[in-house]
């Protein structure tokens, strides 16, 4: 028998975070919620339920930052169409030293692995001196949103760039307290937590997806941007969601509809090398900050923020003749999507989307 949303652990987790039934119920209206995550409310919460709760919070958090995505989802809600959350992306930095802070993607593996995610692909991003790694949920790979974690390698840049990275990240604050790490260790060992423990862990995991260091100065930002638009983005946005992706049936038709509505979508739909994955995206929002200038006075700066993406995935037959959804990514596509958050004139973005 299918458990209703209101009678599920997932509902209780979200309610504990928002404290408002109307907000929680709206999330269930807007998003496709996998049946596998709707278990009867009880005193224990599985890693799968916690993973879905985190994903729903992250999706909503991104919508609050990206107006084009929010408008699109509002349209879908009005038309009675649910959003299928395909994947989210974050950016990290591999510092390669003991900084007293989870290094590079480790901040996220400390969260994702206990939640039941496993690494399902590695994508060298040599052109932008990064490595991308995909994490897929072991308990429901096709229906639980994946994570694309990209890691920048400062040692491949100039000495001045490396020094600036260290200066900017020197103020980093670790969001993973000893209590949170203990709860994650228990979750990883047992695959579940008591409901009250899960309610405490959920906001702590959400807090990992943010900027954990102080804003750069104008000079630092310009130094980073001169060699890496990606590191410049990290310097202002940190580990926030870079983008969230809606899995749609026909990305070409979706893109054309958004174009007709006058929304800032890419000029073309990109197709993966195997032809089974088609992607496009709204252009990144602009974010305003006050950064410190050379004279110590605040300077208004407008920089790229996050964005909302669309993807269509085809099914295929694997070697055993089983029908599967193509959940793969593509290194060329992955490097192309980073241009969505580069500080370039509208229409100059190239490449595909991951």
N, C-alpha and C positions, 0 to 999 in steps of 0.2 A: 504494500500500500504506500502511495506517495505521501510524504509528509508536507503539510502546508508550510508556507514561509513563516507565518506567525508562530507556528508550533516547533520551530527548529532552533538548534543551537546557534546556527548562523545568524538568525534574527536577533537572538539574545546578545550575541557578541557585538553586532552593529548598534543595537540599542544602548548597550553599556558605553559605547564610544560617543554617540551623538546625543543620547538622552532625550530624543524626540522621535516619537513613533512615526510622525508624518514624513520625516526625512528618510527613515529606514524603509518605509513602505514605498516611497518614491524610487528608491534604488532598485527594489525588486521589480518595479514597473518598467524601469528604464533598461535594465541589464538582463541578458539571458543568464540565469543562474543554473549551473549544472545540477541535475537531479542527484548526482553522487554526493553533493555537499549539503543536501537537505535531510538531515537526520533528526529524529525526535529529540526535543530538548531534554537534557539530562545533566548529570553532575560531572560528566567527562566530555572533553572536546578533542576530536581527532586532529591530526596535523593537516588533513585535507580541508576540514572546516575552517581552521585558522588561516590556511593559505588563501582560501576564497574570500574570507573576511578582509584580509590585508589587501588583496587585489581590488576589492570593491571600494575600499577607502582610498587607495591610490588613484583609481580611475576618477573618483569624484573630486579628489584633490587637484588633479590635473585640469579638470573642467573648470575649476574656479580660477585657474590661471590663464586658460586659453579660450578666449571669447568665441573664436570660430568653431571650435569643437563643441563648446557649450550650446551655441545656436543650432548646430547640426543635431545634437542629441535632443534638444528641445523639440525640434521639428519631428524627429523620429518618435518621440513620446506622444506628440499630438496625433501622429498618424498611426499609432498603435504598433510601431515597429521596435522590437527590442535590439539592443546593441550586443553583439558578440565580441567580447574583449579577447583579442587574439594574443597580443604581447605588449609588454612595456619595456622601455630601454632606460638604462642609467649609464653614466660615465664615471670613471674612476682614474686614479693616478697611481702607478707603481713607483714608489719612492725608493725601494730597495735598501732600506736602512731601518734601524730600530727607532721609530719615531714616537713610540708610546701610544700609537693609534693604529687601528686595523689598516694594513697596507693594501692599496689597490682594491681588487675585487674581493679581498678577504672580508671586508666589512659586510659584503652581501652574502658570501658563502656561509658566514657565521649565522645568517638568518635563513637563507634559502635551503640549505641542506637539512636542518632540523625540521623544516616545513614539508619535507618530502621531495624537494627538487633534486634533480641529478643533471650533471653536465651532459648535454646531448650533441654538442658540436663546438668546434673551435674554428675561428675564421681570422686568418692573418690579414691585418689591415696595414700593409707595409707602406702604402703611399702616405698615410697620415700618422705612421709610427705608433700604431695601436694594435691591440689584439682583442677580438670580440669572442665572447663565449656565451653559448645559449644554455639555459637551464629550463628543463621540461619536468612537469610534475609526474612522479612515478605512478601515482594512483589513478590519474585520469589525464593522460597526455594531451588528448585532442580537445578537451573542453575547459581545462584550467589554463589561464593565460601564462604564456612563457615569459622568461626574462632574457633580454639581450644585454649583457654586461660588457661594456667596452673599457679597456684599460690602456692608458697612455704611458709611454716609456720615455721619461725625461732624458735618460742617459743617451738617447739617440739625437738629442738636440745640442745646441751650442752651450758652452760653459755659462754664459750670461743667462741664458734661458733656464738652465738647471738651478742656478743661484736664485733666480726670481721665483721659480716654483717653490723652492724651500722656504723663501721669505714669506710667500703668500700662505703656505700651508703650515707655517710655524705656530699659528694661533689655533690649529685644529683642536676640537674638543670631541672626545670619544663619547658617542651616544649609547654605547653598550656598557652599562654598569655591571658590577659583579652579580647583582641579583638577576638582571636580565640574562646574562651569560649562563647562570645556573639554571634558569627556567628553560633556556634553549637546549642546554645539555640534557635536561630531563626529557624534553620533548623529543630530542633525537634518539635517546635510548629507549623510550617507551612508545613513541608515536602518538602520544596523547597527553593532555594535562587536565587537572581539575578545572572546572568552569571558572572559579574565582582566579586561578592562576592564568588561565587563558585571557581573561578580561584585563589583567595587569600587563600581560606580555604584548597584547595587540597594539596599544598606542606606543609602546617602546620600539616595536619593530617599525611602525610607521615613521617614527622620528628619525630613523636612519636615512630616509629619503629626503634629504635637505642639505643645505650648505652648513658645514660644521666649522668653518673658519671665517675670519673677518673679511670684509670686502677688500679687494686690492686697491692700491693707489692708482691714479690715472697712469703714471709712468709704468707701474708694474703691469697693468692691463695692456698697455700699448706694446710693451716688450714681449709679452706672451703672444698677443695677437699677430705680431710680425712673423712669428715662426709657426704658430699653431692656433687656428681659430677654435679648435676643440678645447685646448687648455685655457684659452681666454674665456670660453663658455663656462668651463668648470670653475674658474676663478670667481665668477659672479653667481653661478647657479648651484655649484657644488654637486652633490649626489641626488639632486631632485630628479623626478621623472623627466627625461628628455622628451619622450613622446609616449602616447598610448595609441593603440591601433585597433580599429574596428574591422572585424572580418565580415566582408559583404559578399553577396553572391556574384555581383557584376561590378567590378571596380570602375570599368570604363563608363558605364551608365551612371554610377554614383558621382564620378568626377564631373561628367557633363552636367548633371543636375546642379551640382554645387557651383559650377562655372556660370550657369544661367542665373543663379541667385546672386551672382556678383561676389562670391566669397573667394578669398585669396588662395586658390589651389594651384598646384603645379600645372605647367602647360601640357605635360605629357604623362602618360601612364607607362611605367617601366615594367619590363618582363624579364623574369629570371632566365638563366641560360638553359634550364631544362624545360622552360615554357609553362611550368605549372603554377608559378607564383607571379601575380601581377599586383603592383603597388603604386600608390601616389599619396600625396599629403597636402594639407594646408601649409602655407608658409608659417614660419615661427612668429610668435607674437614679439612685440618690442617691450622691453622692461626698462623703467627709469630708475636710476640710482644717483645718490650723491657720493662721489668718490673724492678722496683727498688729492688736491693738486700739488705742484711743486712748492708752492708757498704755504702749504698747510691749510689752505682754505677749501671749502667744499666746491666741487665742480659737478654740474649736472651732466650725466652720461646716459645715453640710450643704447642698450645692448640687446642682442637676440635672446629670447627666452625659449620656452618649450613649444611643442606643436602637436597636432592631432593627425593621425595617419589612417589610411584605408588599405586593405589587402584582400585579395581573392586567392584562395588555395584550392587546387584541384586534387581529386583522389587519384590513386594509382594502384597497381597490383604489385605487391612485393615479391621476392623470390619464391615465397611459399604460396603465391597465388592469393594472398589475403588483400582485401581492399583497404587501403589506408589513406589518410589525409596527408598531403605533403606539408610537413611542419618545418621544412628546411629553410635556411637563409642562404645568402650568396655574398662572398667577400666583395665583389665589385659593387653589388647593390648596397652593401653595408657602408662602404666608403663614400658612395654617392649621397646617401641620406645625410651625412654630416654637413653637407653644403646647405641643408635647410636652415641651419643655425649659424651660418657664416654671415659676416656683416657685408653683404653684397647687394647691389641694386635688385629690386624685384624683377623676376624673370631671368636672372642670370644663373639660377640654380641648375646644376647638371646632375646627371647620374640618377640612380634609382633609390629605392626606399627600403629600409629593413625594419 
